Amino acid sequence: MILALSRPDPRKNIATLVQAYGESPELREMANLVIVAGNRDDIREMNDGAQEVLTELLVLLDYYDLYGKLALPKKHLPSEVPAIYRMAARACGIFINPALTEPFGLTLLESAATGLPFIATENGGPQDIVENCEAGILVDPLSANDLGKAMKTLLLDGELWRKFSANGIKNVALKYSWDAHARSYLKQIRPLVAAHKPQQYSPAILRASRFADRLIVSDLDKTLLSNPTGLREFCQMLRERRKQVAFGIATARRLDAVLKLLKKYRIPKPDILISSLGSQIHYGRELEVSTDWETHVDHDWNPRAIRRILRDIPGLELQEDSEQSKLKISFHIDPSQQGILTKEKIVSLLRQEEQSVNVFVSAGQNLDITPARVSKGLALRYVAQIWGIPLERVLVAAGAGTDEDMITGNTLSVVVHNRQHETLENQVEGHNVFLQPSRMPWAYWKRLSITIFLMKFPGSR
């Protein structure tokens, strides 16, 4: 039996196989040809490509008078395919894939695994399969003569047939099973794991977390600075607990602007400062910048292309230079365009130009664009991992739309009431998120949330 099994697709080149078989009286005496080309009820109702292939096969069957020699079964079940291969192998037959090109060649592995030698196109993936399995022959699929010669070689040379049959059973299991794939993957990955060296952090980074086993992180403008009385009480409580709790600020502002506000409102310097929407991380009282983080987030960042794409969009205007940074581009949205220039539309425009970025819209009028790896939440998780603080021991106080990914996940979160409260409230779920009622004084809520946080874990007072 000469077996072919594929879709009735012109690229599968089945007609050339029938031509090679039909033009060789020797082949017709040696074996029958079985072509399993999908399932059909009425050729006239199939797509144009399938109609073309099957009609040509029927014409060739008639032209070469292959009745009784060529089988074109109308139907088969997927569960029957292994038995079809085995039937051909028991008859000392061959499998043939005459496709013009084959990206991989799964049917070749199927046939070889059942001990059925194969003939395959020389174009594409079959080259690797023949090299790895040594169970078949490559041919030029455009040459009916070459196809015919290869089929006669395998059918007449019993020793070669038995060699290919045994090689296929052995080598498919050895090189193409899931176990083989796993072994190959581990072989490739082990040297990389062995060569890995733990990242070394500077003394400033390590000192910033040497006492704390928990972390409080707050947004700046809509949270810390939203109530002067509450801010004073919070700072006093923070000073009393400083050795127990690490303090962080996460903001869209640049570092220079944050430092001015810290000085103006007498806010203690944070142990961790995440600025420019998460594009920069600073550690300790010295505010040492994390160069590792900057290198990580700079991936595929093309600010010149982003400005070019958005510069002519009506209703968008670049913010002043003080609001721009190396890894953040900020625009104002014209209030008359707020319902038109949605986040989804901006994302779509940038994706069409193959720009992989994060897009943040806050207060309906501020548009910030950062590299895809930049956000407050991603920066926060990076810091927690370095310091070894579980996210369940991180309390986030947030109030802006750009804080969304800080308050999702396993962190404890307080959403402070402000005019953007509704934006965040609609996007958070879970028992770890506390929404501040508008009627509750800010200072009382801040004290309550910190007290809950300090009492949350064993050993806290």
KOLVOZA-898959 format. One record per residue (C-alpha): residue number from 0; x, y, z; residue in three letters. Coordinates in Angstrom, 2 decimals. Layout:
<sites>
(site NUM; (X; Y; Z); "ALA"),
...
</sites>
This chain:
<sites>
(site 0; (0.00; 0.00; 0.00); "MET"),
(site 1; (1.21; 3.50; -0.91); "ILE"),
(site 2; (-0.56; 5.77; 1.59); "LEU"),
(site 3; (-1.08; 9.54; 1.44); "ALA"),
(site 4; (-3.03; 11.38; 4.14); "LEU"),
(site 5; (-3.71; 15.13; 4.03); "SER"),
(site 6; (-6.27; 17.85; 3.43); "ARG"),
(site 7; (-7.55; 18.24; -0.17); "PRO"),
(site 8; (-5.45; 21.38; -0.63); "ASP"),
(site 9; (-3.62; 22.35; -3.85); "PRO"),
(site 10; (-0.43; 22.91; -1.83); "ARG"),
(site 11; (-0.42; 19.26; -0.80); "LYS"),
(site 12; (0.42; 18.37; -4.42); "ASN"),
(site 13; (-1.54; 15.09; -4.37); "ILE"),
(site 14; (-2.14; 15.17; -8.13); "ALA"),
(site 15; (1.60; 14.81; -8.83); "THR"),
(site 16; (1.61; 11.66; -6.70); "LEU"),
(site 17; (-1.26; 10.18; -8.75); "VAL"),
(site 18; (0.54; 11.15; -11.94); "GLN"),
(site 19; (3.77; 9.42; -10.78); "ALA"),
(site 20; (1.82; 6.30; -9.84); "TYR"),
(site 21; (-0.32; 6.29; -12.99); "GLY"),
(site 22; (2.67; 6.64; -15.35); "GLU"),
(site 23; (4.52; 3.65; -13.85); "SER"),
(site 24; (3.16; 0.17; -14.71); "PRO"),
(site 25; (5.74; -1.26; -12.28); "GLU"),
(site 26; (4.35; 0.72; -9.36); "LEU"),
(site 27; (0.79; -0.27; -10.22); "ARG"),
(site 28; (1.85; -3.93; -10.09); "GLU"),
(site 29; (3.74; -3.52; -6.80); "MET"),
(site 30; (1.16; -1.68; -4.71); "ALA"),
(site 31; (-2.24; -0.04; -4.49); "ASN"),
(site 32; (-2.52; 3.73; -3.88); "LEU"),
(site 33; (-4.70; 4.94; -0.99); "VAL"),
(site 34; (-5.35; 8.67; -0.66); "ILE"),
(site 35; (-7.15; 9.77; 2.51); "VAL"),
(site 36; (-8.00; 13.40; 1.69); "ALA"),
(site 37; (-10.39; 14.62; 4.35); "GLY"),
(site 38; (-14.10; 13.88; 4.56); "ASN"),
(site 39; (-16.73; 14.73; 1.97); "ARG"),
(site 40; (-20.43; 14.27; 1.22); "ASP"),
(site 41; (-20.74; 16.28; -2.00); "ASP"),
(site 42; (-17.66; 17.68; -3.74); "ILE"),
(site 43; (-19.80; 20.46; -5.23); "ARG"),
(site 44; (-20.46; 21.87; -1.75); "GLU"),
(site 45; (-16.79; 22.06; -0.71); "MET"),
(site 46; (-14.58; 25.15; -0.97); "ASN"),
(site 47; (-12.97; 26.01; -4.30); "ASP"),
(site 48; (-9.55; 24.58; -3.43); "GLY"),
(site 49; (-10.92; 21.23; -2.25); "ALA"),
(site 50; (-13.22; 21.01; -5.28); "GLN"),
(site 51; (-10.27; 21.64; -7.57); "GLU"),
(site 52; (-8.10; 18.96; -5.95); "VAL"),
(site 53; (-10.72; 16.23; -5.74); "LEU"),
(site 54; (-11.99; 16.85; -9.25); "THR"),
(site 55; (-8.44; 16.59; -10.60); "GLU"),
(site 56; (-7.88; 13.33; -8.72); "LEU"),
(site 57; (-11.03; 11.82; -10.21); "LEU"),
(site 58; (-9.99; 12.96; -13.68); "VAL"),
(site 59; (-6.53; 11.37; -13.24); "LEU"),
(site 60; (-8.07; 8.16; -11.88); "LEU"),
(site 61; (-10.11; 7.92; -15.06); "ASP"),
(site 62; (-7.29; 9.03; -17.37); "TYR"),
(site 63; (-4.83; 6.41; -16.09); "TYR"),
(site 64; (-7.60; 3.84; -15.61); "ASP"),
(site 65; (-6.69; 3.26; -11.97); "LEU"),
(site 66; (-9.99; 1.62; -11.03); "TYR"),
(site 67; (-9.24; -1.14; -8.55); "GLY"),
(site 68; (-5.81; 0.38; -7.89); "LYS"),
(site 69; (-6.62; 3.79; -6.38); "LEU"),
(site 70; (-8.82; 4.26; -3.30); "ALA"),
(site 71; (-10.29; 7.67; -2.38); "LEU"),
(site 72; (-12.40; 6.95; 0.73); "PRO"),
(site 73; (-15.08; 9.54; 1.42); "LYS"),
(site 74; (-14.95; 9.43; 5.21); "LYS"),
(site 75; (-12.72; 8.47; 8.10); "HIS"),
(site 76; (-12.69; 9.15; 11.83); "LEU"),
(site 77; (-9.67; 10.73; 13.57); "PRO"),
(site 78; (-9.58; 7.68; 15.84); "SER"),
(site 79; (-9.05; 5.48; 12.78); "GLU"),
(site 80; (-5.87; 7.23; 11.57); "VAL"),
(site 81; (-3.40; 5.18; 13.70); "PRO"),
(site 82; (-4.96; 1.97; 12.39); "ALA"),
(site 83; (-4.62; 3.21; 8.79); "ILE"),
(site 84; (-0.87; 3.75; 9.30); "TYR"),
(site 85; (-0.51; 0.33; 10.94); "ARG"),
(site 86; (-2.42; -1.38; 8.13); "MET"),
(site 87; (-0.02; 0.11; 5.59); "ALA"),
(site 88; (2.99; -0.91; 7.72); "ALA"),
(site 89; (1.73; -4.53; 8.03); "ARG"),
(site 90; (1.46; -4.63; 4.24); "ALA"),
(site 91; (5.13; -3.50; 3.97); "CYS"),
(site 92; (3.89; -0.31; 2.33); "GLY"),
(site 93; (5.11; 3.29; 2.40); "ILE"),
(site 94; (3.76; 6.70; 3.37); "PHE"),
(site 95; (4.23; 9.69; 1.10); "ILE"),
(site 96; (3.89; 13.42; 1.72); "ASN"),
(site 97; (4.36; 15.14; -1.68); "PRO"),
(site 98; (3.47; 18.68; -0.47); "ALA"),
(site 99; (5.11; 21.59; -2.26); "LEU"),
(site 100; (6.43; 22.70; 1.13); "THR"),
(site 101; (5.83; 21.47; 4.68); "GLU"),
(site 102; (6.49; 23.71; 7.69); "PRO"),
(site 103; (6.95; 20.72; 10.02); "PHE"),
(site 104; (5.61; 17.33; 8.91); "GLY"),
(site 105; (3.55; 15.80; 11.71); "LEU"),
(site 106; (2.21; 13.02; 9.45); "THR"),
(site 107; (5.79; 11.87; 8.83); "LEU"),
(site 108; (6.29; 11.38; 12.58); "LEU"),
(site 109; (2.97; 9.55; 12.82); "GLU"),
(site 110; (3.89; 7.15; 10.04); "SER"),
(site 111; (7.45; 6.59; 11.31); "ALA"),
(site 112; (6.18; 5.93; 14.85); "ALA"),
(site 113; (4.08; 3.03; 13.52); "THR"),
(site 114; (7.03; 1.55; 11.61); "GLY"),
(site 115; (5.88; 2.84; 8.20); "LEU"),
(site 116; (8.79; 4.33; 6.16); "PRO"),
(site 117; (8.04; 7.59; 4.36); "PHE"),
(site 118; (8.87; 9.70; 1.33); "ILE"),
(site 119; (8.63; 13.45; 1.85); "ALA"),
(site 120; (9.06; 16.80; 0.17); "THR"),
(site 121; (12.56; 18.20; 0.45); "GLU"),
(site 122; (11.18; 21.66; 1.22); "ASN"),
(site 123; (10.84; 22.61; 4.89); "GLY"),
(site 124; (10.58; 20.64; 8.12); "GLY"),
(site 125; (10.92; 17.12; 6.67); "PRO"),
(site 126; (14.66; 17.73; 6.27); "GLN"),
(site 127; (15.06; 17.78; 10.06); "ASP"),
(site 128; (12.80; 14.76; 10.52); "ILE"),
(site 129; (14.76; 12.68; 8.03); "VAL"),
(site 130; (18.04; 13.70; 9.70); "GLU"),
(site 131; (16.77; 12.90; 13.20); "ASN"),
(site 132; (14.79; 9.76; 12.46); "CYS"),
(site 133; (16.58; 8.20; 9.46); "GLU"),
(site 134; (13.24; 6.69; 8.45); "ALA"),
(site 135; (12.55; 8.14; 5.01); "GLY"),
(site 136; (13.68; 9.71; 1.75); "ILE"),
(site 137; (13.47; 13.33; 0.57); "LEU"),
(site 138; (12.37; 14.13; -3.01); "VAL"),
(site 139; (11.64; 17.07; -5.28); "ASP"),
(site 140; (7.82; 17.29; -5.06); "PRO"),
(site 141; (7.56; 18.88; -8.53); "LEU"),
(site 142; (9.14; 15.87; -10.24); "SER"),
(site 143; (6.76; 12.97; -10.84); "ALA"),
(site 144; (9.77; 10.99; -12.06); "ASN"),
(site 145; (11.65; 11.46; -8.76); "ASP"),
(site 146; (8.56; 10.51; -6.79); "LEU"),
(site 147; (8.18; 7.33; -8.81); "GLY"),
(site 148; (11.85; 6.34; -8.38); "LYS"),
(site 149; (11.73; 6.89; -4.60); "ALA"),
(site 150; (8.57; 4.80; -4.23); "MET"),
(site 151; (10.08; 1.91; -6.22); "LYS"),
(site 152; (13.30; 2.07; -4.19); "THR"),
(site 153; (11.52; 1.65; -0.87); "LEU"),
(site 154; (9.10; -1.00; -2.13); "LEU"),
(site 155; (11.82; -3.14; -3.77); "LEU"),
(site 156; (14.63; -2.85; -1.20); "ASP"),
(site 157; (13.43; -4.97; 1.73); "GLY"),
(site 158; (16.57; -4.38; 3.80); "GLU"),
(site 159; (16.24; -0.58; 3.49); "LEU"),
(site 160; (12.51; -0.82; 4.29); "TRP"),
(site 161; (13.20; -2.80; 7.51); "ARG"),
(site 162; (15.98; -0.42; 8.52); "LYS"),
(site 163; (13.76; 2.67; 8.07); "PHE"),
(site 164; (10.87; 0.94; 9.86); "SER"),
(site 165; (12.97; 0.11; 12.93); "ALA"),
(site 166; (14.63; 3.56; 12.93); "ASN"),
(site 167; (11.27; 5.31; 12.85); "GLY"),
(site 168; (9.84; 3.45; 15.84); "ILE"),
(site 169; (13.01; 4.01; 17.85); "LYS"),
(site 170; (13.90; 7.57; 16.90); "ASN"),
(site 171; (10.44; 9.16; 17.08); "VAL"),
(site 172; (10.18; 7.95; 20.68); "ALA"),
(site 173; (13.74; 9.05; 21.34); "LEU"),
(site 174; (13.57; 12.52; 19.80); "LYS"),
(site 175; (9.95; 13.60; 19.29); "TYR"),
(site 176; (7.99; 12.39; 22.33); "SER"),
(site 177; (7.00; 14.76; 25.13); "TRP"),
(site 178; (9.55; 13.03; 27.39); "ASP"),
(site 179; (12.22; 13.65; 24.75); "ALA"),
(site 180; (11.16; 17.27; 24.43); "HIS"),
(site 181; (11.39; 17.75; 28.19); "ALA"),
(site 182; (14.84; 16.14; 28.31); "ARG"),
(site 183; (16.06; 18.35; 25.46); "SER"),
(site 184; (14.67; 21.46; 27.14); "TYR"),
(site 185; (16.37; 20.62; 30.44); "LEU"),
(site 186; (19.64; 19.97; 28.65); "LYS"),
(site 187; (19.49; 23.46; 27.15); "GLN"),
(site 188; (18.38; 25.23; 30.32); "ILE"),
(site 189; (20.68; 23.63; 32.92); "ARG"),
(site 190; (23.85; 25.48; 31.82); "PRO"),
(site 191; (21.97; 28.76; 32.01); "LEU"),
(site 192; (20.73; 27.99; 35.51); "VAL"),
(site 193; (24.20; 26.88; 36.62); "ALA"),
(site 194; (25.75; 30.08; 35.27); "ALA"),
(site 195; (23.23; 32.35; 36.97); "HIS"),
(site 196; (24.65; 34.57; 39.68); "LYS"),
(site 197; (22.38; 36.18; 42.27); "PRO"),
(site 198; (21.99; 39.88; 41.68); "GLN"),
(site 199; (24.13; 42.03; 43.95); "GLN"),
(site 200; (22.40; 45.05; 45.48); "TYR"),
(site 201; (24.11; 48.15; 46.78); "SER"),
(site 202; (24.35; 48.80; 50.56); "PRO"),
(site 203; (21.81; 51.64; 50.23); "ALA"),
(site 204; (19.20; 49.28; 48.81); "ILE"),
(site 205; (19.80; 46.69; 51.50); "LEU"),
(site 206; (19.90; 49.22; 54.34); "ARG"),
(site 207; (16.54; 50.61; 53.27); "ALA"),
(site 208; (14.83; 47.37; 54.28); "SER"),
(site 209; (17.02; 45.93; 57.04); "ARG"),
(site 210; (14.44; 46.32; 59.81); "PHE"),
(site 211; (11.06; 46.30; 58.11); "ALA"),
(site 212; (8.95; 43.23; 57.55); "ASP"),
(site 213; (6.07; 45.20; 56.00); "ARG"),
(site 214; (5.62; 48.15; 53.68); "LEU"),
(site 215; (3.22; 51.09; 53.38); "ILE"),
(site 216; (3.13; 52.72; 49.95); "VAL"),
(site 217; (1.06; 55.80; 49.18); "SER"),
(site 218; (0.25; 57.92; 46.19); "ASP"),
(site 219; (1.23; 61.53; 46.66); "LEU"),
(site 220; (-1.15; 64.16; 45.25); "ASP"),
(site 221; (-4.57; 62.56; 45.74); "LYS"),
(site 222; (-3.71; 60.70; 48.91); "THR"),
(site 223; (-0.92; 62.00; 51.16); "LEU"),
(site 224; (-1.50; 65.65; 50.27); "LEU"),
(site 225; (-5.30; 65.57; 50.25); "SER"),
(site 226; (-5.67; 66.55; 53.93); "ASN"),
(site 227; (-3.02; 68.57; 55.86); "PRO"),
(site 228; (-4.25; 67.46; 59.31); "THR"),
(site 229; (-4.30; 63.84; 58.35); "GLY"),
(site 230; (-0.84; 64.17; 56.78); "LEU"),
(site 231; (0.65; 65.51; 60.05); "ARG"),
(site 232; (-0.86; 62.67; 62.04); "GLU"),
(site 233; (0.32; 60.12; 59.52); "PHE"),
(site 234; (3.90; 61.46; 59.53); "CYS"),
(site 235; (3.98; 61.37; 63.33); "GLN"),
(site 236; (2.72; 57.78; 63.39); "MET"),
(site 237; (5.24; 56.86; 60.71); "LEU"),
(site 238; (8.17; 58.25; 62.74); "ARG"),
(site 239; (7.09; 56.22; 65.74); "GLU"),
(site 240; (6.96; 52.99; 63.72); "ARG"),
(site 241; (9.83; 53.63; 61.29); "ARG"),
(site 242; (11.96; 50.65; 62.33); "LYS"),
(site 243; (9.01; 48.33; 62.00); "GLN"),
(site 244; (7.43; 49.55; 58.79); "VAL"),
(site 245; (9.09; 50.61; 55.53); "ALA"),
(site 246; (7.53; 53.67; 53.93); "PHE"),
(site 247; (7.20; 54.25; 50.19); "GLY"),
(site 248; (5.77; 56.82; 47.82); "ILE"),
(site 249; (4.56; 55.98; 44.31); "ALA"),
(site 250; (3.74; 58.93; 42.09); "THR"),
(site 251; (3.50; 60.14; 38.52); "ALA"),
(site 252; (5.68; 63.12; 39.40); "ARG"),
(site 253; (9.38; 63.38; 38.59); "ARG"),
(site 254; (11.97; 63.04; 41.33); "LEU"),
(site 255; (12.79; 66.77; 41.52); "ASP"),
(site 256; (9.11; 67.69; 41.95); "ALA"),
(site 257; (8.66; 65.03; 44.65); "VAL"),
(site 258; (11.65; 66.29; 46.66); "LEU"),
(site 259; (10.22; 69.81; 46.68); "LYS"),
(site 260; (6.90; 68.53; 48.04); "LEU"),
(site 261; (8.58; 66.37; 50.69); "LEU"),
(site 262; (10.44; 69.43; 51.95); "LYS"),
(site 263; (7.42; 71.73; 51.74); "LYS"),
(site 264; (5.12; 69.40; 53.72); "TYR"),
(site 265; (7.87; 68.01; 56.00); "ARG"),
(site 266; (7.22; 64.45; 54.94); "ILE"),
(site 267; (9.91; 61.99; 56.08); "PRO"),
(site 268; (12.09; 60.77; 53.26); "LYS"),
(site 269; (10.73; 57.44; 52.08); "PRO"),
(site 270; (12.63; 54.17; 52.11); "ASP"),
(site 271; (11.43; 53.65; 48.56); "ILE"),
(site 272; (10.39; 56.29; 46.05); "LEU"),
(site 273; (8.71; 55.18; 42.82); "ILE"),
(site 274; (8.54; 58.19; 40.49); "SER"),
(site 275; (7.42; 59.02; 36.95); "SER"),
(site 276; (4.62; 56.42; 37.04); "LEU"),
(site 277; (7.02; 53.63; 37.97); "GLY"),
(site 278; (9.79; 54.31; 35.45); "SER"),
(site 279; (12.29; 55.11; 38.22); "GLN"),
(site 280; (12.91; 53.55; 41.63); "ILE"),
(site 281; (14.97; 55.26; 44.34); "HIS"),
(site 282; (16.08; 53.57; 47.57); "TYR"),
(site 283; (16.96; 54.76; 51.05); "GLY"),
(site 284; (17.57; 58.20; 52.50); "ARG"),
(site 285; (20.19; 58.76; 49.79); "GLU"),
(site 286; (17.52; 58.00; 47.16); "LEU"),
(site 287; (19.90; 55.82; 45.16); "GLU"),
(site 288; (18.47; 55.11; 41.70); "VAL"),
(site 289; (17.93; 51.50; 40.62); "SER"),
(site 290; (19.91; 51.19; 37.37); "THR"),
(site 291; (18.81; 47.55; 37.04); "ASP"),
(site 292; (15.18; 48.61; 36.92); "TRP"),
(site 293; (15.86; 51.33; 34.33); "GLU"),
(site 294; (17.66; 48.82; 32.11); "THR"),
(site 295; (14.78; 46.37; 32.45); "HIS"),
(site 296; (11.95; 48.79; 31.61); "VAL"),
(site 297; (13.71; 50.51; 28.69); "ASP"),
(site 298; (12.90; 47.50; 26.46); "HIS"),
(site 299; (11.45; 48.45; 23.03); "ASP"),
(site 300; (10.87; 52.05; 24.10); "TRP"),
(site 301; (10.74; 54.52; 21.20); "ASN"),
(site 302; (9.63; 57.96; 22.46); "PRO"),
(site 303; (10.37; 59.68; 19.14); "ARG"),
(site 304; (7.96; 57.38; 17.31); "ALA"),
(site 305; (5.26; 57.89; 19.96); "ILE"),
(site 306; (5.47; 61.69; 19.68); "ARG"),
(site 307; (5.31; 61.40; 15.87); "ARG"),
(site 308; (2.20; 59.19; 16.01); "ILE"),
(site 309; (0.30; 61.42; 18.44); "LEU"),
(site 310; (1.50; 64.92; 17.53); "ARG"),
(site 311; (-1.28; 65.61; 15.02); "ASP"),
(site 312; (-4.14; 64.10; 17.03); "ILE"),
(site 313; (-6.72; 66.86; 17.69); "PRO"),
(site 314; (-7.20; 67.49; 21.41); "GLY"),
(site 315; (-3.75; 66.29; 22.52); "LEU"),
(site 316; (-1.06; 68.69; 23.67); "GLU"),
(site 317; (2.30; 67.84; 25.22); "LEU"),
(site 318; (2.59; 68.89; 28.84); "GLN"),
(site 319; (5.39; 71.19; 29.95); "GLU"),
(site 320; (8.94; 69.86; 30.13); "ASP"),
(site 321; (8.80; 69.49; 33.90); "SER"),
(site 322; (6.22; 66.72; 33.47); "GLU"),
(site 323; (8.25; 64.75; 30.91); "GLN"),
(site 324; (10.95; 62.21; 31.71); "SER"),
(site 325; (13.20; 59.77; 29.91); "LYS"),
(site 326; (10.64; 56.96; 30.21); "LEU"),
(site 327; (7.36; 58.92; 30.36); "LYS"),
(site 328; (5.59; 61.11; 27.81); "ILE"),
(site 329; (2.71; 63.21; 29.14); "SER"),
(site 330; (-0.10; 64.99; 27.26); "PHE"),
(site 331; (-3.03; 67.19; 28.18); "HIS"),
(site 332; (-6.41; 66.10; 26.80); "ILE"),
(site 333; (-8.67; 68.91; 25.67); "ASP"),
(site 334; (-11.84; 68.74; 27.84); "PRO"),
(site 335; (-13.98; 68.90; 24.69); "SER"),
(site 336; (-12.30; 65.68; 23.46); "GLN"),
(site 337; (-12.53; 63.65; 26.69); "GLN"),
(site 338; (-15.31; 61.40; 25.42); "GLY"),
(site 339; (-13.56; 60.90; 22.07); "ILE"),
(site 340; (-9.90; 60.47; 23.02); "LEU"),
(site 341; (-10.42; 57.41; 25.18); "THR"),
(site 342; (-7.66; 55.20; 26.51); "LYS"),
(site 343; (-8.79; 52.42; 24.18); "GLU"),
(site 344; (-8.48; 54.67; 21.12); "LYS"),
(site 345; (-4.97; 55.82; 22.07); "ILE"),
(site 346; (-3.88; 52.22; 22.70); "VAL"),
(site 347; (-5.30; 51.17; 19.32); "SER"),
(site 348; (-3.43; 53.96; 17.48); "LEU"),
(site 349; (-0.13; 52.99; 19.08); "LEU"),
(site 350; (-0.64; 49.25; 18.58); "ARG"),
(site 351; (-1.29; 49.83; 14.88); "GLN"),
(site 352; (2.18; 51.37; 14.70); "GLU"),
(site 353; (3.66; 48.39; 16.62); "GLU"),
(site 354; (4.40; 50.41; 19.74); "GLN"),
(site 355; (4.29; 48.25; 22.88); "SER"),
(site 356; (3.47; 50.68; 25.69); "VAL"),
(site 357; (1.36; 51.30; 28.76); "ASN"),
(site 358; (-1.24; 54.07; 28.51); "VAL"),
(site 359; (-2.64; 55.84; 31.58); "PHE"),
(site 360; (-5.48; 58.36; 31.64); "VAL"),
(site 361; (-6.15; 60.18; 34.92); "SER"),
(site 362; (-8.79; 62.75; 35.82); "ALA"),
(site 363; (-10.01; 62.48; 32.24); "GLY"),
(site 364; (-7.50; 65.11; 31.15); "GLN"),
(site 365; (-3.99; 63.71; 31.70); "ASN"),
(site 366; (-2.54; 61.14; 29.30); "LEU"),
(site 367; (0.71; 59.41; 30.24); "ASP"),
(site 368; (2.56; 56.89; 28.07); "ILE"),
(site 369; (5.36; 54.67; 29.36); "THR"),
(site 370; (7.21; 51.56; 28.21); "PRO"),
(site 371; (5.19; 48.34; 28.45); "ALA"),
(site 372; (7.18; 47.23; 31.51); "ARG"),
(site 373; (6.52; 50.44; 33.44); "VAL"),
(site 374; (3.78; 50.95; 35.99); "SER"),
(site 375; (3.55; 51.73; 39.69); "LYS"),
(site 376; (2.29; 48.24; 40.41); "GLY"),
(site 377; (5.14; 46.50; 38.56); "LEU"),
(site 378; (7.72; 48.68; 40.31); "ALA"),
(site 379; (6.11; 47.98; 43.69); "LEU"),
(site 380; (6.24; 44.21; 43.14); "ARG"),
(site 381; (9.88; 44.46; 42.06); "TYR"),
(site 382; (10.78; 46.22; 45.31); "VAL"),
(site 383; (8.79; 43.78; 47.45); "ALA"),
(site 384; (10.61; 40.89; 45.82); "GLN"),
(site 385; (14.06; 42.40; 46.43); "ILE"),
(site 386; (13.27; 43.12; 50.07); "TRP"),
(site 387; (11.58; 39.77; 50.62); "GLY"),
(site 388; (8.32; 41.33; 51.83); "ILE"),
(site 389; (5.24; 39.27; 50.82); "PRO"),
(site 390; (2.56; 41.27; 49.02); "LEU"),
(site 391; (0.17; 40.31; 51.81); "GLU"),
(site 392; (2.32; 42.58; 54.03); "ARG"),
(site 393; (2.13; 45.56; 51.69); "VAL"),
(site 394; (-0.50; 48.26; 52.31); "LEU"),
(site 395; (-1.22; 50.58; 49.39); "VAL"),
(site 396; (-3.06; 53.88; 49.79); "ALA"),
(site 397; (-4.31; 55.07; 46.42); "ALA"),
(site 398; (-6.62; 57.61; 44.88); "GLY"),
(site 399; (-5.87; 57.99; 41.15); "ALA"),
(site 400; (-6.67; 55.96; 38.07); "GLY"),
(site 401; (-2.95; 55.33; 37.51); "THR"),
(site 402; (-2.87; 53.40; 40.81); "ASP"),
(site 403; (-5.07; 50.57; 39.57); "GLU"),
(site 404; (-2.43; 47.84; 39.30); "ASP"),
(site 405; (-1.01; 48.72; 42.74); "MET"),
(site 406; (-4.27; 47.86; 44.45); "ILE"),
(site 407; (-5.04; 44.67; 42.54); "THR"),
(site 408; (-3.54; 41.32; 43.45); "GLY"),
(site 409; (-2.53; 40.32; 46.95); "ASN"),
(site 410; (-1.73; 43.72; 48.40); "THR"),
(site 411; (-3.82; 45.29; 51.16); "LEU"),
(site 412; (-5.33; 48.47; 49.75); "SER"),
(site 413; (-7.10; 51.63; 50.84); "VAL"),
(site 414; (-8.80; 53.72; 48.17); "VAL"),
(site 415; (-8.94; 57.25; 49.51); "VAL"),
(site 416; (-12.06; 59.18; 48.57); "HIS"),
(site 417; (-11.60; 61.93; 45.97); "ASN"),
(site 418; (-13.24; 63.01; 42.73); "ARG"),
(site 419; (-11.64; 60.05; 40.94); "GLN"),
(site 420; (-12.82; 57.58; 43.59); "HIS"),
(site 421; (-15.48; 56.17; 41.25); "GLU"),
(site 422; (-12.86; 55.27; 38.62); "THR"),
(site 423; (-10.96; 53.02; 41.00); "LEU"),
(site 424; (-14.00; 51.73; 42.88); "GLU"),
(site 425; (-15.37; 50.16; 39.72); "ASN"),
(site 426; (-12.11; 48.28; 39.08); "GLN"),
(site 427; (-11.29; 46.72; 42.44); "VAL"),
(site 428; (-12.64; 43.58; 44.01); "GLU"),
(site 429; (-11.78; 41.41; 46.97); "GLY"),
(site 430; (-11.68; 41.51; 50.74); "HIS"),
(site 431; (-8.23; 43.18; 50.78); "ASN"),
(site 432; (-9.54; 46.49; 49.38); "VAL"),
(site 433; (-11.05; 49.10; 51.70); "PHE"),
(site 434; (-13.01; 51.97; 50.17); "LEU"),
(site 435; (-13.08; 55.15; 52.26); "GLN"),
(site 436; (-16.64; 56.46; 52.63); "PRO"),
(site 437; (-16.89; 60.13; 51.73); "SER"),
(site 438; (-18.46; 60.94; 55.10); "ARG"),
(site 439; (-15.52; 59.55; 57.10); "MET"),
(site 440; (-12.79; 62.11; 57.94); "PRO"),
(site 441; (-9.54; 61.48; 56.05); "TRP"),
(site 442; (-7.38; 61.54; 59.19); "ALA"),
(site 443; (-9.55; 59.02; 61.00); "TYR"),
(site 444; (-9.58; 56.71; 58.00); "TRP"),
(site 445; (-5.79; 56.96; 57.65); "LYS"),
(site 446; (-5.30; 56.12; 61.34); "ARG"),
(site 447; (-7.79; 53.24; 61.09); "LEU"),
(site 448; (-6.17; 51.70; 58.02); "SER"),
(site 449; (-2.66; 51.90; 59.49); "ILE"),
(site 450; (-3.85; 50.39; 62.74); "THR"),
(site 451; (-5.41; 47.49; 60.84); "ILE"),
(site 452; (-2.17; 47.04; 58.93); "PHE"),
(site 453; (0.01; 47.05; 62.06); "LEU"),
(site 454; (-2.26; 44.53; 63.79); "MET"),
(site 455; (-2.58; 42.26; 60.77); "LYS"),
(site 456; (0.45; 40.08; 61.39); "PHE"),
(site 457; (1.80; 38.04; 64.33); "PRO"),
(site 458; (4.22; 39.95; 66.52); "GLY"),
(site 459; (2.67; 43.36; 65.82); "SER"),
(site 460; (1.56; 45.66; 68.59); "ARG"),
</sites>
